[in-house]
Every structure is written in structure tokens, then in C-alpha cells.
């Protein structure tokens, strides 16, 4: 009886395993408007699936997608599915991007040259040019961990989904303790081969901010020095970059001729994508 029970248990395990393989014999995904297929593996396969079984399932699925004339296959893999990456690579998949605990693999199936954009070609940085118009002073900092000892404006990288103006306000508050409000964009810089951009290009947006407080409480971990400096003193300072010098001249021009002559203001506008809005930055226009 014990032998029969063990035999039945073994048969049941094999049958269950075979049923699971048949149940997951093809991967299912969402078809996008470019005729590609996106698959989220964690919703398709249990983590106990062997690499051999995954290879069979992937090959069968690829056969179907090719017969359907699909252009591209996108595989979302959580980090605990990482053992399947080698299998996918054998079938021609490549990394497109990775973040936190997930990576995205892509396989281009079409005979045409792959037109898929690279992931995140730029990073976005901001700075806050905080001007006290009554004293014509600018809020400037020197960083502790920078290789340069130059005076600069407070700033840093924008977070994902964070508006440009809000990023400049946040970075200014974190680094100097000064509260501000967004006024305008007055310039931006593009730089390729930036040493701190992880191989991406760098966009750096210069925001004009109005101070709401004036007491300085610099961040002890990041800031070496922080002060209000007259715009004339800053533009003549030896320890500034070419961009800081140019921005100082732009601010002087705004003080003399009005900030309408330098400002790109923001406008909330309706997006063509249903239920969404975007922010446009442009010069103020006269009434048409």
C-alpha cells in the first residue's frame, strides 16, 4: 500500500507539472500601436518555473508572434526572474533599460532597421536663481563635495514626474533653507559627455525664483558656503563658471530693462492625450 501511495504521489506531481507547462505554453501580452507585444513575466509564470521550461515556452511564443508579423517583443522581468535573462539572450533579446527591481528586454523581429528610441537620452538638472530685487543680491553656494570651488546657484536633478519649477524650489530649500516661488525660466544648457550623467546627455534648466524668506540655513552635508552676493560682485568674481557669468549678465539685463525681456513663463495647456495636461514655456506675447 505504501509503494502504491508513493507511485500515485509521483504520478500526481508529474501530471500537475505537465498541466502547469501546458497551461503556460504560450506567453500572453498587450499589443501596442506599433505592432509590438509587451509581456509582464510575473503575471505569466510562477517563480518556480525552470529555465528549461521557460525556454520552451519562450520559443513557442516567439514562433506565434513571428507568424503574426509582430515587430517587437518587450519582456518585463523582475529581479527575482533574473535567471531567465540568459535564456532570453539566446533568443536574441537585448537590454533596453533597467530600474530598481525590474529590467526591460527587447527583441526586434522586423527586417527593417530598428527605429526604437534609446531609453532616457538625457538627464534633467535645474538651478534656482534667487534674486532680491531690493538689494540686487543673488543667493549663491559653494559645494563641499565638488571638484570645483566655484560659486554657483543652488540646484540639482529633477525627480521623475517633478515639474521644473518645483524641482528648483525644492533644491534651493534643501541646500540653503530659503523658501522661494517660481517666476520663470531664463535659460537652459545642453551638454554631452557629462561626467556625472551615467553616459547620458545633460539638460540644465535655469529658473528665476522669488525669495519668500531670507535667512540662510545651509545643508551641513552638501554646502561649504552660502550667501547673498551682489550681482555685480558675482559677475566679476574669479571663482565662477562661464554659465554663472552669463546668467549674472542676464539678470542685470532684466533689472535694467524689465524681466519681461528675459523671462520664459509657464502655461498649463491641454494635452492631446485624454485627461492630461502639459506645461509650455514661452515668452509673453502681446494681445493679438
C-alpha positions in Angstrom: 0.0 0.0 0.0 2.9 2.4 0.8 4.5 1.7 -2.5 1.2 2.3 -4.3 0.7 5.6 -2.5 4.3 6.7 -3.4 3.7 5.8 -7.0 0.4 7.7 -7.1 2.0 10.7 -5.5 4.8 10.7 -8.0 2.3 10.4 -10.9 0.3 13.3 -9.5 3.4 15.5 -9.2 4.3 14.8 -12.8 0.8 15.3 -14.0 0.5 18.6 -12.1 3.8 19.8 -13.5 2.8 18.8 -17.1 -0.5 20.6 -16.6 1.3 23.8 -15.5 3.5 23.7 -18.6 0.5 23.2 -20.9 -1.3 26.0 -19.1 1.6 28.3 -19.6 2.7 27.0 -23.1 2.3 30.5 -24.6 3.1 33.9 -23.1 0.3 36.5 -23.5 0.9 40.2 -23.8 -0.6 43.5 -24.8 -0.3 44.6 -28.4 0.7 48.3 -28.8 0.0 50.7 -31.6 3.4 49.9 -33.2 2.5 46.2 -33.5 4.7 45.2 -30.7 3.9 42.8 -27.8 4.6 43.7 -24.1 4.7 40.8 -21.6 5.0 41.1 -17.8 6.6 37.8 -16.8 5.5 37.9 -13.1 1.8 37.7 -14.2 2.6 34.9 -16.6 4.8 32.4 -14.9 5.4 31.3 -11.3 8.9 31.8 -10.0 9.3 28.1 -9.7 9.3 27.6 -13.5 12.6 26.0 -14.5 14.8 27.7 -17.1 14.3 24.7 -19.4 10.5 25.1 -19.3 10.8 28.8 -19.7 12.9 28.3 -22.8 10.3 26.0 -24.3 7.5 28.5 -23.6 9.5 31.4 -25.0 10.4 29.6 -28.2 6.8 28.6 -28.8 5.6 32.1 -28.1 8.2 33.6 -30.5 7.0 31.2 -33.2 3.5 32.5 -32.8 4.5 36.2 -32.7 6.6 35.9 -35.8 3.8 34.1 -37.7 1.5 37.0 -36.7 4.0 39.5 -38.1 4.8 41.3 -34.8 7.5 43.9 -34.9 9.0 43.9 -31.4 8.7 41.8 -28.2 9.1 43.5 -24.8 9.8 41.4 -21.7 9.4 42.9 -18.2 11.5 40.8 -15.8 11.5 41.4 -12.0 14.9 40.9 -10.4 13.8 37.5 -8.9 13.2 36.3 -12.5 16.8 37.2 -13.4 17.8 33.6 -14.2 15.7 33.8 -17.4 17.8 36.6 -18.8 20.4 34.2 -20.3 17.6 32.2 -22.0 16.1 35.3 -23.5 19.5 36.5 -24.7 20.0 33.2 -26.5 16.8 34.1 -28.5 18.2 37.5 -29.4 16.7 39.7 -26.6 18.8 42.7 -25.5 18.5 45.1 -22.5 16.5 48.2 -23.2 16.5 49.7 -19.7 16.6 48.7 -16.0 15.5 50.5 -12.9 15.2 49.5 -9.2 14.0 45.8 -9.2 13.0 45.3 -12.8 14.5 45.3 -16.3 13.0 45.5 -19.7 14.3 43.3 -22.5 13.6 43.9 -26.2 13.7 41.7 -29.3 13.3 43.4 -32.7 11.6 41.0 -35.2 11.1 43.1 -38.3 13.6 43.1 -41.3 13.6 46.9 -41.2 16.2 48.8 -39.2 15.2 49.1 -35.6 13.7 52.6 -35.0 13.1 52.2 -31.3 14.4 55.2 -29.3 17.1 54.6 -26.7 16.0 54.9 -23.2 16.5 58.2 -21.4 18.9 60.0 -23.7 19.1 63.0 -21.2 19.0 63.7 -17.5 17.4 66.9 -16.3 19.0 69.3 -13.9 17.7 72.6 -12.6 19.1 75.6 -10.7 17.3 78.4 -8.8 18.5 81.9 -9.5 17.1 83.6 -6.4 17.2 87.4 -6.7 16.5 90.0 -4.0 15.4 92.9 -6.3 15.6 95.4 -3.4 19.3 94.8 -2.8 20.2 93.2 -6.2 21.7 90.3 -4.4 21.7 86.7 -5.6 21.7 83.5 -3.5 24.9 81.5 -4.2 26.6 78.5 -2.8 29.9 76.5 -2.8 29.5 72.8 -2.6 31.5 70.6 -0.2 31.9 67.5 -2.5 32.5 69.3 -5.8 35.9 69.1 -7.6 35.5 72.8 -8.2 35.4 75.6 -5.6 33.3 77.9 -7.7 30.3 80.0 -6.6 27.2 78.7 -8.2 23.4 78.7 -7.9 21.6 76.1 -5.8 20.2 73.2 -7.8 20.3 69.5 -8.7 18.5 66.8 -10.6 14.7 66.9 -11.0 12.9 63.8 -9.8 10.8 61.6 -12.1 7.4 63.4 -12.6 8.5 66.6 -10.9 7.9 69.9 -12.6 10.9 72.0 -13.4 9.9 75.0 -11.2 9.1 72.7 -8.3 12.4 71.0 -8.6 14.3 74.3 -8.5 12.2 75.4 -5.4 12.9 72.1 -3.6 16.6 72.0 -4.4 17.0 75.6 -3.3 15.2 74.9 0.0 17.2 71.7 0.7 20.6 73.4 0.1 20.1 76.8 1.5 17.0 76.8 3.7 15.5 79.7 1.7 11.9 79.4 0.6 11.0 80.6 -2.8 8.4 80.7 -5.5 8.8 80.1 -9.2 9.0 83.1 -11.5 10.2 81.9 -14.9 12.8 80.0 -17.0 15.6 82.3 -18.2 18.0 79.9 -19.9 18.9 76.2 -20.3 22.2 74.4 -21.1 22.8 71.3 -23.1 26.0 69.3 -22.5 27.0 65.9 -24.0 29.5 63.6 -22.3 28.7 64.9 -18.9 30.9 63.1 -16.4 28.0 62.7 -13.8 25.2 61.7 -16.2 25.8 57.9 -16.4 26.6 58.1 -20.2 23.6 60.3 -20.9 23.5 63.9 -22.2 22.6 66.6 -19.7 19.9 69.3 -19.8 20.2 72.0 -17.2 17.3 74.5 -16.8 17.9 77.9 -15.2 14.9 79.1 -13.2 14.4 82.6 -11.8 12.9 82.3 -8.3 11.5 84.9 -6.0 12.6 84.7 -2.3 9.9 84.3 0.3 12.3 84.1 3.2 15.9 85.5 3.5 17.6 83.7 6.4 20.1 81.1 5.2 20.3 77.7 6.8 22.7 75.7 4.6 22.7 71.9 4.3 25.6 70.7 6.5 26.2 67.7 4.3 26.3 69.4 0.9 27.1 73.1 1.3 30.5 74.6 2.2 29.4 78.2 2.0 26.2 80.0 1.2 25.5 83.8 1.0 23.6 86.6 -0.7 26.1 88.2 -3.1 25.5 91.4 -5.2 25.1 90.6 -8.8 28.0 93.0 -9.8 30.3 91.2 -7.4 29.3 87.8 -8.6 29.8 88.6 -12.3 33.3 89.9 -11.6 34.2 87.0 -9.3 37.2 84.9 -10.4 35.6 81.7 -9.0 32.6 81.3 -11.3 32.0 79.4 -14.4 31.2 80.8 -17.8 27.5 79.9 -17.3 27.3 81.7 -14.0 28.8 84.7 -15.6 26.3 84.7 -18.4 23.4 84.2 -16.1 24.6 87.2 -14.0 24.6 89.3 -17.1 21.1 88.1 -18.0 19.9 89.1 -14.5 21.5 92.5 -14.8 19.7 93.0 -18.2 16.4 92.0 -16.5 17.0 94.5 -13.7 17.7 97.3 -16.2 15.1 96.6 -18.9 12.4 94.5 -17.0 12.2 90.8 -16.6 9.6 90.5 -19.4 12.6 90.9 -21.7 14.3 87.7 -20.4 11.5 85.5 -19.0 10.0 82.4 -20.4 6.9 82.0 -18.4 5.0 78.7 -17.9 1.5 77.9 -19.1 -0.7 74.9 -18.3 -2.1 73.5 -21.5 -4.4 70.7 -22.5 -2.7 67.6 -23.9 -3.9 65.7 -26.9 -3.7 62.7 -24.7 -7.1 62.3 -23.0 -7.3 63.7 -19.5 -3.8 65.0 -19.4 -2.1 68.4 -19.3 1.4 69.7 -20.1 3.4 72.8 -19.2 4.6 75.1 -22.1 7.4 77.6 -21.6 7.4 80.7 -23.8 7.9 84.4 -24.0 4.9 86.5 -23.0 3.0 87.6 -26.1 1.2 90.9 -26.6 -2.5 90.8 -27.2 -3.2 89.7 -30.8 
